[in-house]
Amino acid sequence: MKQRSYQHHLVMFCIVFFILVSFTCAWGASENSLSDGQKVYVSVYSNIYYGDRSKSFNLAAMLSVRNTDQKYPLTILQASYYDSEGSLVKEYVKDPIRLAPMASTYIYVKESDTSGGSGANFIVQWKADHMINEPIIECLMTGLAAGQGISFICNGRVIEEHD
């Protein structure tokens, strides 16, 4: 009976959390516009808390960068992963990554990697030689425990335009 109660609470928590985060993460969405480069902040939740905050639910994170321009490529210069305190955890882009028109790439942070904490984030910097459609930069978080799953997306938010 205790296991059933735990699963019920976990399911309810996941539903409420999904609703709240969906609205919060969608807030960062913007209309499609042209740019030749930006720095983009993307929220990452490597773990979330539930119940009395004594239990942690680990999540995998997949940062996705999608070139939405049909004509020109873009180059990813930086994908820096920061923890809840703002300290750099890992730099995922060692050499620039070129994305052809309509191409995409991703960076995966394992569910077992909780180094970022619940307030982790990515800073993604990209550039292009022409004015192009802004790429879609978002992070998909997923987790599975006790036969229950949770997934949600946080959209990137532009914090700096290319000079």
PyMOL commands that set and color helices and strands:
alter all, ss='L'
color gray80, all
select helices_A, chain A and resi 2-26
alter helices_A, ss='H'
color red, helices_A
select strands_A, chain A and resi 34-44+47-50+55-58+60-66+74-82+88-91+97-99+104-109+120-133+136-145+148-155+157-161
alter strands_A, ss='S'
color yellow, strands_A
deselect
rebuild
show_as cartoon
